[in-house]
Amino acid sequence: MTDNQRAITEDQWRNAKLIWDYHQMHQQLKPCDVAIGLGSHDLRVAAFTADLYLQGLVPTIVFTGGNSPNTAARFPRGEAVHFREQAIGLGVPADAVLIEPNAANTGQNIAFTREVLAAAGITPKSVLLTAMPYMERRAYATCRKVWPEVEVICASEPLEFDDYLKALGDEAFVTHMLVGDLQRVIEYPRLGFAIEQDVPEDVHAAYESLIHDGFTSRLLT
């Protein structure tokens, strides 16, 4: 285990768990007009989205995302392309999966996907937005801002915090990401990128404590 993959302390784990729980919205799943799978380093988002299709919750999927420094080596042809291939490999018909291969941030994910759907003649009234577990709240807030006309349900693969840490194999990396996403939940409304959301005092205190401990690599500069 490298220094960047070191285990976090018990106090840091508790603070990270508070933020993890806050990021997940636990919205009730229901049938929607389309699923939008947000590209990332985690192919399980594609697998989870495929499962929602196979359950009959959506008739169409759009995977969205180009590349980022975190994903270029893993997904050289772009996040959306690799996510689509994963979903098809899991049994989703190819003609049910569209891609948006250019987005470089969450706002673009939503805006560019809306254009892809419009070009395909699809005007959804409801969207099932899928993302990594710690990205749910930010994704929801962004979609509500960028595409206020649609009903948004945001979901992720149901995983306990410890199970996710074990699956990623890098406790520090996940903690950096949790802190970075919470900063965006706090700051993006002021910048016009997302709707405002309440952050409980204990969650904010956990966030400040982890920043003090040096989990700052994903903070906005």
Backbone as CSV, one residue per row, in Angstrom:
resi,resn,N_x,N_y,N_z,CA_x,CA_y,CA_z,C_x,C_y,C_z
1,MET,0.860,-1.201,0.000,0.000,0.000,0.000,0.892,1.246,0.000
2,THR,0.687,2.127,-0.970,1.475,3.344,-1.040,0.972,4.340,-0.003
3,ASP,1.716,5.443,0.134,1.300,6.469,1.092,-0.079,7.002,0.766
4,ASN,-0.386,7.141,-0.554,-1.690,7.646,-0.956,-2.805,6.633,-0.736
5,GLN,-2.440,5.366,-0.462,-3.428,4.328,-0.241,-3.480,3.909,1.227
6,ARG,-2.897,4.721,2.117,-2.835,4.338,3.520,-4.233,4.206,4.102
7,ALA,-4.337,3.374,5.122,-5.605,3.262,5.831,-5.873,4.556,6.585
8,ILE,-7.119,4.928,6.691,-7.481,6.121,7.449,-7.695,5.739,8.912
9,THR,-7.610,6.728,9.801,-7.796,6.473,11.226,-9.274,6.250,11.540
10,GLU,-9.548,5.809,12.761,-10.943,5.584,13.160,-11.745,6.879,13.128
11,ASP,-11.150,7.963,13.616,-11.857,9.251,13.589,-12.123,9.697,12.153
12,GLN,-11.148,9.517,11.290,-11.331,9.880,9.888,-12.392,9.002,9.240
13,TRP,-12.419,7.739,9.599,-13.453,6.847,9.064,-14.842,7.335,9.471
14,ARG,-14.994,7.699,10.745,-16.304,8.169,11.208,-16.716,9.440,10.479
15,ASN,-15.778,10.355,10.294,-16.096,11.591,9.573,-16.430,11.302,8.108
16,ALA,-15.663,10.434,7.480,-15.934,10.082,6.088,-17.287,9.391,5.956
17,LYS,-17.625,8.553,6.920,-18.917,7.849,6.882,-20.077,8.836,6.989
18,LEU,-19.941,9.858,7.839,-20.981,10.887,7.930,-21.208,11.551,6.578
19,ILE,-20.120,11.881,5.891,-20.233,12.539,4.593,-20.790,11.567,3.556
20,TRP,-20.340,10.320,3.596,-20.866,9.280,2.701,-22.387,9.174,2.830
21,ASP,-22.874,9.108,4.066,-24.313,8.990,4.286,-25.059,10.220,3.769
22,TYR,-24.464,11.388,3.929,-25.110,12.609,3.446,-25.200,12.631,1.931
23,HIS,-24.156,12.180,1.269,-24.142,12.218,-0.197,-25.226,11.328,-0.810
24,GLN,-25.620,10.280,-0.128,-26.618,9.368,-0.690,-28.016,9.823,-0.304
25,MET,-28.911,9.890,-1.286,-30.208,10.511,-1.086,-31.324,9.516,-0.791
26,HIS,-31.107,8.246,-1.103,-32.079,7.179,-0.810,-33.452,7.490,-1.407
27,GLN,-33.457,7.993,-2.614,-34.728,8.245,-3.296,-35.337,6.924,-3.778
28,GLN,-36.639,6.857,-3.737,-37.337,5.636,-4.134,-37.276,5.457,-5.649
29,LEU,-36.806,4.307,-6.093,-36.766,4.029,-7.524,-38.171,3.836,-8.076
30,LYS,-38.378,4.310,-9.304,-39.638,4.082,-10.006,-39.365,4.194,-11.494
31,PRO,-40.261,3.716,-12.349,-40.040,3.829,-13.795,-39.875,5.282,-14.234
32,CYS,-38.895,5.508,-15.112,-38.632,6.841,-15.665,-38.493,6.733,-17.179
33,ASP,-38.499,7.879,-17.841,-38.442,7.898,-19.303,-37.063,7.549,-19.841
34,VAL,-36.028,7.846,-19.066,-34.669,7.582,-19.525,-33.740,7.490,-18.313
35,ALA,-32.704,6.682,-18.442,-31.628,6.668,-17.450,-30.425,7.395,-18.027
36,ILE,-29.792,8.194,-17.202,-28.545,8.863,-17.582,-27.459,8.357,-16.652
37,GLY,-26.501,7.621,-17.215,-25.396,7.095,-16.436,-24.197,8.021,-16.540
38,LEU,-23.780,8.577,-15.417,-22.682,9.541,-15.412,-21.341,8.816,-15.437
39,GLY,-20.514,9.159,-16.427,-19.207,8.549,-16.562,-18.313,8.852,-15.368
40,SER,-17.408,7.924,-15.092,-16.495,8.049,-13.957,-15.420,6.978,-14.111
41,HIS,-14.635,6.784,-13.038,-13.629,5.718,-13.047,-14.230,4.359,-12.702
42,ASP,-15.539,4.322,-12.361,-16.152,3.129,-11.777,-17.161,2.498,-12.735
43,LEU,-16.772,1.377,-13.356,-17.653,0.686,-14.302,-18.905,0.118,-13.644
44,ARG,-18.911,0.032,-12.334,-20.107,-0.494,-11.675,-21.309,0.418,-11.859
45,VAL,-21.063,1.691,-12.161,-22.175,2.581,-12.507,-22.870,2.065,-13.764
46,ALA,-22.095,1.623,-14.740,-22.671,1.059,-15.957,-23.443,-0.211,-15.655
47,ALA,-22.879,-1.065,-14.803,-23.551,-2.321,-14.456,-24.856,-2.051,-13.708
48,PHE,-24.840,-1.090,-12.784,-26.043,-0.744,-12.038,-27.119,-0.177,-12.968
49,THR,-26.712,0.671,-13.895,-27.655,1.253,-14.853,-28.237,0.171,-15.752
50,ALA,-27.405,-0.745,-16.195,-27.888,-1.862,-17.005,-28.931,-2.665,-16.242
51,ASP,-28.689,-2.897,-14.960,-29.645,-3.660,-14.151,-30.984,-2.942,-14.052
52,LEU,-30.970,-1.621,-13.949,-32.224,-0.864,-13.906,-33.002,-1.042,-15.212
53,TYR,-32.276,-1.044,-16.334,-32.928,-1.299,-17.623,-33.528,-2.702,-17.640
54,LEU,-32.761,-3.677,-17.218,-33.214,-5.067,-17.265,-34.378,-5.320,-16.310
55,GLN,-34.497,-4.485,-15.282,-35.656,-4.552,-14.384,-36.901,-3.916,-15.012
56,GLY,-36.738,-3.234,-16.137,-37.858,-2.589,-16.801,-38.156,-1.194,-16.300
57,LEU,-37.204,-0.565,-15.599,-37.455,0.766,-15.050,-37.272,1.877,-16.078
58,VAL,-36.499,1.631,-17.138,-36.286,2.629,-18.186,-36.239,1.937,-19.549
59,PRO,-36.697,2.624,-20.611,-36.609,2.050,-21.958,-35.330,2.438,-22.697
60,THR,-34.647,3.466,-22.195,-33.469,4.008,-22.884,-32.428,4.425,-21.861
61,ILE,-31.162,4.199,-22.214,-30.033,4.649,-21.390,-29.170,5.588,-22.214
62,VAL,-28.693,6.639,-21.584,-27.624,7.450,-22.167,-26.442,7.427,-21.204
63,PHE,-25.290,6.986,-21.687,-24.059,7.105,-20.918,-23.318,8.346,-21.396
64,THR,-22.836,9.129,-20.444,-22.248,10.413,-20.779,-20.889,10.583,-20.120
65,GLY,-19.932,11.079,-20.903,-18.610,11.368,-20.370,-17.514,11.129,-21.378
66,GLY,-16.579,12.070,-21.443,-15.398,11.900,-22.280,-14.295,11.269,-21.448
67,ASN,-13.304,12.038,-21.111,-12.214,11.556,-20.276,-11.816,12.611,-19.265
68,SER,-11.159,12.157,-18.211,-10.583,13.034,-17.197,-9.222,12.458,-16.839
69,PRO,-8.416,13.206,-16.086,-7.128,12.647,-15.669,-7.265,11.329,-14.915
70,ASN,-8.410,11.132,-14.237,-8.616,9.893,-13.477,-9.029,8.716,-14.345
71,THR,-9.492,8.975,-15.577,-10.077,7.882,-16.373,-9.410,7.655,-17.721
72,ALA,-8.533,8.543,-18.163,-7.976,8.440,-19.515,-7.241,7.125,-19.746
73,ALA,-6.468,6.682,-18.751,-5.726,5.430,-18.925,-6.654,4.227,-18.863
74,ARG,-7.639,4.292,-17.986,-8.566,3.161,-17.801,-9.536,3.030,-18.960
75,PHE,-10.024,4.156,-19.468,-11.020,4.166,-20.541,-10.515,5.012,-21.707
76,PRO,-9.561,4.504,-22.478,-8.913,5.329,-23.509,-9.858,5.819,-24.604
77,ARG,-10.968,5.123,-24.819,-11.931,5.561,-25.839,-13.061,6.393,-25.248
78,GLY,-12.906,6.764,-23.996,-13.892,7.619,-23.345,-14.808,6.837,-22.425
79,GLU,-15.240,7.492,-21.351,-16.071,6.843,-20.349,-17.375,6.316,-20.946
80,ALA,-18.063,7.154,-21.711,-19.366,6.751,-22.235,-19.258,5.523,-23.128
81,VAL,-18.227,5.460,-23.947,-18.055,4.326,-24.863,-17.852,3.034,-24.084
82,HIS,-16.979,3.081,-23.090,-16.711,1.880,-22.295,-17.921,1.483,-21.441
83,PHE,-18.645,2.470,-20.925,-19.849,2.169,-20.143,-20.898,1.500,-21.032
84,ARG,-21.057,2.003,-22.259,-22.024,1.391,-23.176,-21.663,-0.062,-23.450
85,GLU,-20.397,-0.323,-23.700,-19.962,-1.689,-23.972,-20.222,-2.595,-22.772
86,GLN,-20.010,-2.075,-21.581,-20.275,-2.858,-20.374,-21.755,-3.222,-20.281
87,ALA,-22.630,-2.246,-20.523,-24.067,-2.492,-20.430,-24.530,-3.500,-21.477
88,ILE,-24.041,-3.368,-22.688,-24.405,-4.313,-23.744,-23.922,-5.714,-23.387
89,GLY,-22.729,-5.804,-22.839,-22.207,-7.098,-22.416,-23.032,-7.742,-21.323
90,LEU,-23.779,-6.925,-20.580,-24.632,-7.445,-19.507,-26.057,-7.704,-19.974
91,GLY,-26.311,-7.529,-21.278,-27.608,-7.919,-21.818,-28.526,-6.813,-22.266
92,VAL,-28.088,-5.555,-22.180,-28.918,-4.448,-22.665,-28.803,-4.383,-24.187
93,PRO,-29.908,-4.321,-24.927,-29.818,-4.224,-26.391,-29.057,-2.976,-26.828
94,ALA,-28.241,-3.136,-27.855,-27.411,-2.021,-28.317,-28.255,-0.813,-28.711
95,ASP,-29.426,-1.053,-29.282,-30.233,0.085,-29.747,-30.939,0.812,-28.606
96,ALA,-30.786,0.314,-27.392,-31.370,0.994,-26.230,-30.359,1.876,-25.520
97,VAL,-29.118,1.907,-26.014,-28.053,2.635,-25.316,-27.445,3.701,-26.217
98,LEU,-27.663,4.950,-25.860,-27.054,6.078,-26.558,-25.816,6.527,-25.788
99,ILE,-24.947,7.280,-26.456,-23.786,7.838,-25.761,-23.663,9.329,-26.026
100,GLU,-23.115,9.990,-25.029,-22.722,11.388,-25.121,-21.236,11.394,-24.757
101,PRO,-20.326,11.519,-25.739,-18.916,11.246,-25.479,-18.032,12.458,-25.220
102,ASN,-18.617,13.628,-24.982,-17.803,14.843,-24.935,-17.777,15.554,-23.588
103,ALA,-18.695,15.273,-22.700,-18.813,16.035,-21.460,-17.562,15.899,-20.595
104,ALA,-17.166,17.013,-20.002,-15.986,17.042,-19.137,-16.327,17.393,-17.696
105,ASN,-17.592,17.676,-17.402,-18.027,17.928,-16.031,-19.508,17.596,-15.930
106,THR,-20.044,17.640,-14.716,-21.410,17.162,-14.505,-22.436,18.057,-15.187
107,GLY,-22.211,19.357,-15.185,-23.126,20.239,-15.889,-23.195,19.906,-17.365
108,GLN,-22.036,19.647,-17.972,-22.017,19.248,-19.376,-22.650,17.878,-19.578
109,ASN,-22.450,16.956,-18.624,-23.116,15.660,-18.706,-24.615,15.828,-18.946
110,ILE,-25.214,16.710,-18.163,-26.663,16.905,-18.250,-27.034,17.679,-19.510
111,ALA,-26.360,18.786,-19.760,-26.711,19.632,-20.904,-26.491,18.905,-22.231
112,PHE,-25.361,18.240,-22.368,-25.062,17.537,-23.619,-25.966,16.323,-23.821
113,THR,-26.324,15.647,-22.726,-27.237,14.507,-22.830,-28.613,14.957,-23.288
114,ARG,-29.056,16.079,-22.807,-30.346,16.615,-23.254,-30.324,16.835,-24.766
115,GLU,-29.189,17.311,-25.301,-29.071,17.513,-26.745,-29.083,16.185,-27.501
116,VAL,-28.391,15.173,-26.956,-28.382,13.853,-27.587,-29.800,13.274,-27.638
117,LEU,-30.533,13.408,-26.548,-31.898,12.900,-26.509,-32.802,13.661,-27.484
118,ALA,-32.650,14.972,-27.540,-33.457,15.755,-28.475,-33.187,15.339,-29.910
119,ALA,-31.916,15.081,-30.239,-31.571,14.633,-31.591,-32.179,13.282,-31.904
120,ALA,-32.398,12.461,-30.878,-33.013,11.149,-31.065,-34.535,11.211,-30.990
121,GLY,-35.075,12.410,-30.835,-36.526,12.573,-30.773,-37.128,12.208,-29.433
122,ILE,-36.318,12.245,-28.369,-36.786,11.869,-27.036,-36.829,13.111,-26.154
123,THR,-38.016,13.396,-25.608,-38.187,14.521,-24.692,-38.708,13.980,-23.368
124,PRO,-37.819,13.570,-22.488,-38.268,12.919,-21.257,-38.895,13.892,-20.267
125,LYS,-39.835,13.354,-19.509,-40.396,14.104,-18.391,-39.778,13.669,-17.065
126,SER,-39.159,12.495,-17.068,-38.532,11.983,-15.851,-37.200,11.330,-16.203
127,VAL,-36.239,11.497,-15.318,-34.875,11.013,-15.541,-34.428,10.218,-14.325
128,LEU,-33.865,9.040,-14.572,-33.227,8.250,-13.526,-31.726,8.434,-13.682
129,LEU,-31.150,9.227,-12.796,-29.752,9.626,-12.887,-28.914,8.675,-12.033
130,THR,-27.925,8.026,-12.658,-27.103,7.065,-11.922,-25.667,7.564,-11.841
131,ALA,-25.063,7.326,-10.670,-23.730,7.867,-10.406,-23.053,7.004,-9.349
132,MET,-21.809,7.341,-9.042,-21.134,6.707,-7.918,-21.844,7.089,-6.622
133,PRO,-21.775,6.247,-5.590,-22.537,6.523,-4.359,-22.271,7.895,-3.758
134,TYR,-21.009,8.330,-3.760,-20.705,9.613,-3.110,-20.967,10.803,-4.028
135,MET,-21.480,10.551,-5.213,-21.750,11.645,-6.151,-23.248,11.919,-6.303
136,GLU,-24.075,11.139,-5.626,-25.521,11.270,-5.819,-26.022,12.699,-5.610
137,ARG,-25.728,13.252,-4.449,-26.329,14.552,-4.102,-25.867,15.656,-5.053
138,ARG,-24.602,15.658,-5.391,-24.114,16.681,-6.313,-24.721,16.506,-7.699
139,ALA,-24.836,15.250,-8.152,-25.434,14.995,-9.463,-26.891,15.461,-9.491
140,TYR,-27.623,15.148,-8.438,-29.025,15.566,-8.339,-29.142,17.090,-8.370
141,ALA,-28.322,17.764,-7.560,-28.391,19.221,-7.482,-28.032,19.869,-8.814
142,THR,-27.083,19.274,-9.517,-26.687,19.808,-10.824,-27.793,19.626,-11.845
143,CYS,-28.382,18.438,-11.873,-29.455,18.184,-12.841,-30.651,19.093,-12.591
144,ARG,-31.001,19.297,-11.332,-32.114,20.187,-11.016,-31.857,21.612,-11.500
145,LYS,-30.605,22.025,-11.479,-30.254,23.376,-11.932,-30.230,23.458,-13.450
146,VAL,-29.576,22.494,-14.093,-29.360,22.551,-15.543,-30.618,22.163,-16.320
147,TRP,-31.408,21.258,-15.761,-32.578,20.750,-16.480,-33.776,20.746,-15.541
148,PRO,-34.254,21.910,-15.142,-35.295,21.990,-14.110,-36.654,21.451,-14.560
149,GLU,-36.829,21.268,-15.864,-38.138,20.838,-16.364,-38.428,19.368,-16.077
150,VAL,-37.389,18.557,-15.841,-37.623,17.123,-15.670,-37.657,16.743,-14.192
151,GLU,-38.405,15.684,-13.912,-38.350,15.073,-12.586,-37.077,14.225,-12.517
152,VAL,-36.319,14.378,-11.447,-35.038,13.684,-11.318,-35.060,12.756,-10.115
153,ILE,-34.711,11.509,-10.357,-34.439,10.562,-9.286,-32.988,10.145,-9.440
154,CYS,-32.208,10.286,-8.378,-30.795,9.943,-8.445,-30.543,8.694,-7.618
155,ALA,-29.764,7.769,-8.175,-29.534,6.487,-7.511,-28.119,6.003,-7.788
156,SER,-27.674,5.089,-6.940,-26.377,4.451,-7.118,-26.463,3.020,-6.621
157,GLU,-25.441,2.260,-6.968,-25.378,0.881,-6.501,-25.459,0.859,-4.973
158,PRO,-26.371,0.055,-4.404,-26.508,0.035,-2.939,-25.337,-0.693,-2.285
159,LEU,-24.448,0.079,-1.672,-23.256,-0.466,-1.033,-23.060,0.177,0.329
160,GLU,-22.655,-0.625,1.304,-22.235,-0.077,2.576,-20.868,0.606,2.407
161,PHE,-20.591,1.550,3.287,-19.347,2.313,3.184,-18.117,1.402,3.221
162,ASP,-18.072,0.495,4.166,-16.920,-0.406,4.265,-16.767,-1.271,3.015
163,ASP,-17.888,-1.708,2.453,-17.829,-2.533,1.243,-17.264,-1.728,0.081
164,TYR,-17.634,-0.458,0.009,-17.105,0.382,-1.059,-15.609,0.617,-0.876
165,LEU,-15.196,0.861,0.359,-13.769,1.046,0.626,-12.974,-0.195,0.233
166,LYS,-13.496,-1.362,0.564,-12.806,-2.606,0.215,-12.762,-2.799,-1.292
167,ALA,-13.860,-2.477,-1.966,-13.913,-2.650,-3.425,-12.917,-1.741,-4.132
168,LEU,-12.784,-0.493,-3.653,-11.833,0.439,-4.265,-10.404,0.148,-3.825
169,GLY,-10.248,-0.375,-2.614,-8.926,-0.713,-2.116,-8.059,0.482,-1.783
170,ASP,-8.681,1.646,-1.564,-7.904,2.866,-1.333,-8.739,3.817,-0.476
171,GLU,-8.622,3.672,0.838,-9.447,4.456,1.756,-9.184,5.954,1.630
172,ALA,-7.920,6.321,1.476,-7.576,7.739,1.385,-8.157,8.359,0.119
173,PHE,-8.056,7.649,-0.999,-8.604,8.168,-2.256,-10.092,8.452,-2.111
174,VAL,-10.839,7.499,-1.561,-12.281,7.690,-1.395,-12.563,8.881,-0.486
175,THR,-11.777,9.039,0.572,-11.997,10.146,1.493,-11.726,11.486,0.824
176,HIS,-10.669,11.565,0.034,-10.420,12.782,-0.750,-11.624,13.089,-1.645
177,MET,-12.181,12.071,-2.297,-13.309,12.284,-3.206,-14.562,12.727,-2.453
178,LEU,-14.818,12.117,-1.299,-15.960,12.514,-0.481,-15.884,13.990,-0.106
179,VAL,-14.703,14.423,0.316,-14.512,15.818,0.715,-14.686,16.742,-0.488
180,GLY,-14.106,16.368,-1.627,-14.218,17.199,-2.814,-15.651,17.354,-3.294
181,ASP,-16.414,16.271,-3.266,-17.806,16.369,-3.705,-18.634,17.204,-2.743
182,LEU,-18.349,17.100,-1.444,-19.095,17.926,-0.498,-18.764,19.403,-0.684
183,GLN,-17.517,19.723,-0.961,-17.193,21.126,-1.238,-18.025,21.647,-2.412
184,ARG,-18.192,20.824,-3.422,-18.975,21.239,-4.594,-20.454,21.395,-4.259
185,VAL,-20.982,20.527,-3.410,-22.360,20.697,-2.945,-22.515,22.040,-2.248
186,ILE,-21.521,22.428,-1.482,-21.572,23.687,-0.735,-21.356,24.896,-1.643
187,GLU,-20.371,24.828,-2.538,-19.940,25.996,-3.299,-20.661,26.188,-4.637
188,TYR,-21.076,25.116,-5.282,-21.617,25.248,-6.637,-22.898,26.086,-6.730
189,PRO,-23.796,26.058,-5.739,-24.964,26.940,-5.854,-24.576,28.413,-5.989
190,ARG,-23.572,28.834,-5.234,-23.117,30.221,-5.310,-22.564,30.554,-6.684
191,LEU,-21.995,29.559,-7.357,-21.425,29.747,-8.688,-22.446,29.546,-9.802
192,GLY,-23.666,29.174,-9.438,-24.724,28.996,-10.418,-24.739,27.633,-11.077
193,PHE,-24.027,26.648,-10.504,-23.908,25.334,-11.129,-24.904,24.312,-10.589
194,ALA,-25.539,24.587,-9.446,-26.385,23.595,-8.796,-27.379,24.290,-7.883
195,ILE,-28.421,23.560,-7.495,-29.369,24.120,-6.533,-28.770,24.057,-5.127
196,GLU,-29.266,24.917,-4.259,-28.820,24.963,-2.868,-29.357,23.756,-2.102
197,GLN,-28.518,23.210,-1.210,-28.957,22.120,-0.341,-28.430,22.334,1.070
198,ASP,-29.230,21.949,2.039,-28.823,22.109,3.436,-27.737,21.090,3.786
199,VAL,-26.706,21.543,4.475,-25.650,20.655,4.972,-25.724,20.662,6.497
200,PRO,-26.074,19.537,7.118,-26.186,19.501,8.581,-24.872,19.873,9.268
201,GLU,-24.978,20.381,10.484,-23.798,20.855,11.200,-22.768,19.754,11.420
202,ASP,-23.234,18.524,11.741,-22.266,17.458,12.005,-21.527,17.058,10.734
203,VAL,-22.212,17.125,9.594,-21.565,16.819,8.320,-20.536,17.896,7.989
204,HIS,-20.884,19.151,8.217,-19.948,20.236,7.941,-18.732,20.155,8.859
205,ALA,-18.952,19.777,10.101,-17.834,19.635,11.032,-16.911,18.492,10.604
206,ALA,-17.488,17.395,10.130,-16.688,16.272,9.639,-15.854,16.696,8.434
207,TYR,-16.457,17.482,7.577,-15.787,18.012,6.378,-14.589,18.889,6.772
208,GLU,-14.800,19.798,7.703,-13.718,20.676,8.139,-12.592,19.872,8.793
209,SER,-12.950,18.849,9.553,-11.946,18.029,10.219,-11.088,17.276,9.200
210,LEU,-11.704,16.730,8.177,-10.945,15.991,7.166,-10.066,16.925,6.338
211,ILE,-10.541,18.134,6.079,-9.681,19.114,5.402,-8.463,19.415,6.279
212,HIS,-8.689,19.599,7.563,-7.581,19.848,8.489,-6.585,18.696,8.482
213,ASP,-7.094,17.468,8.271,-6.232,16.281,8.235,-5.525,16.089,6.892
214,GLY,-5.809,16.982,5.933,-5.080,16.940,4.680,-5.770,16.274,3.521
215,PHE,-7.070,15.989,3.650,-7.789,15.363,2.537,-8.301,16.451,1.600
216,THR,-7.373,17.018,0.849,-7.631,18.235,0.069,-7.368,18.095,-1.426
217,SER,-7.000,16.912,-1.897,-6.542,16.791,-3.279,-7.650,17.054,-4.289
218,ARG,-8.916,16.908,-3.887,-10.033,17.107,-4.810,-10.733,18.442,-4.594
219,LEU,-10.174,19.299,-3.752,-10.799,20.599,-3.520,-10.613,21.509,-4.714
220,LEU,-11.587,22.386,-4.913,-11.485,23.394,-5.956,-10.323,24.333,-5.649
221,THR,-9.615,24.737,-6.681,-8.492,25.656,-6.467,-8.931,27.095,-6.708
